[in-house]
């Protein structure tokens, strides 16, 4: 089973929307991802929340997008309009979603690797130990220098 994609974008962020759509088009995935209109936190009653209007708008945008996705019959990949996709990201997600033994409600695909040698070394060792062979037909590292 393949997934559908949604990207969260505020009406006022026209340039970000255009840049993201260009990226999708260049990667060949423009037809898979559709826009989700972000909640503008500046017009939402924050009540007793300690979140800023911007944070609350972001939270509510993701929440509303998840609720909408739950009504569908296919997995949904939700991203913000400033995400930068790796070239193989969509193919790898297709492979993950297509695994028959997978069972989850949420899968977080964001990672920020701090530029610290020991952290990178730990990630490399974990990748090697995982037995991941890469996606057929896609470039993957031949070796790591450790």
N, C-alpha and C positions, 0 to 999 in steps of 0.2 A: 504494500500500500504506500502510495506516495503522499507527500504532505503539501499543504498550501501555505503560503506565506503572507504575512501582514506586516506592514511597517507603519509605525506611529509617527504622525506628522501634524504639527499645528498649522492652521490655516495661514497664519502670518509668516510661516517659514517656507516661502515659495522657493527661495534659492536652494535650501537644503533638500527640498522635495525634488527639484530638478536635478541636482547633483546625484542624489541617490538613484533616481530613475535612469540616469545616464550610466551609472555603475552597473545596475541590473541589466541594462540593455547590452553593455559591453561583455558581460559574463554570460549572456544568453538566457537570462532568467526573468526578463521583464514580464512575461505572461504569468508567472507563478505568484508574484507578490502584488498585493493590492494595498492601497492606502487605507489606514484607519485614522479618522479624524481625532486628533488629540483633544483631551479635556483641557480647557484653559483655566488653570488654577486661580487666575486673578478674578474670575467671575463666580467662583465656588465659595460657599460659606464654609470657612475653616473651622467654625465652632470652637471647641476647646483644644483642637489639635495643636501640637507643638511644631508641626511641619510648616514650612514656608508655603506660600501659594504655589510656587513653582514645583516644589516637592510633592505637594498634594495633587496637583494636576498630573504629574508624571505617574504617581501611584494610581490615581483613578483611571488614567488612560490605560495602563496595563491591566488593571482589574476589569474594566469594561471590555477590553479586547479578549481577555481570557473567557469571560462570560459568553461573549459572542461565539468564540471558537468552540466552547463546550456544546453549543447547539448544533454544530456541524457533525459530519460523520467521518471526517479525515483529520489526522494530526495537523496542528497549526504551528508554524514557526513564527514567533513574534519578535520583531526587532524594532529599534528606533531608527530614525532617518539619518543618523550619523554613523551607523555601523559600516565597517570596512570589511568586506568578505574576502577570505582567502580564496584563491582560484578554485580549489577543490571542495569548498565548504558545502555547497548544495549537493554535490554528488555523495559526499560522505554522510550528510544527513539522510539522503535517500537510502543509503545502505543501512544506516542505523535503524531507521523507521521500518525498513523491510525485514528486519530480523524477526523470525517467528517467536523467539523465546523472550522477547522484551516485554516488560510490563511496568509502566510508570505513568504517572499523571502529569508530571512536569520534568523536563530535562533542560538543565541550564547549560548553554553552550558558550558562555562568555569566560574568557580567561585572560588575565593580565599577568605576564611573567616578569617579575622584577629582575633587573639586570644585576644579579648577584650570582657569582660562580657556583656556590654550593647549591642554590635553588635550581639552577639550570642542570647541574649534574644529577640532582635527585630526580628531576623530571625525565632526563634522558634514561637513567637507570630504570625508572618506572615504565617508560615506554618500551624499552627492551624486554623487560620482564613480562609485559602484558601479552606478548606474542602477536601483537598487531602486525599484519603483513602489508597494510596499505590497501587502497582501493584499486582494483584491476584497471590498468590503462591510465593511471594517474601517477604523477611524479611524487616520489617520496625520497627522503634522504637515503643515500647509499651507506653512509657511515657517519659517525660522530667522532670528533676528537675529544677525548676525555683524559 
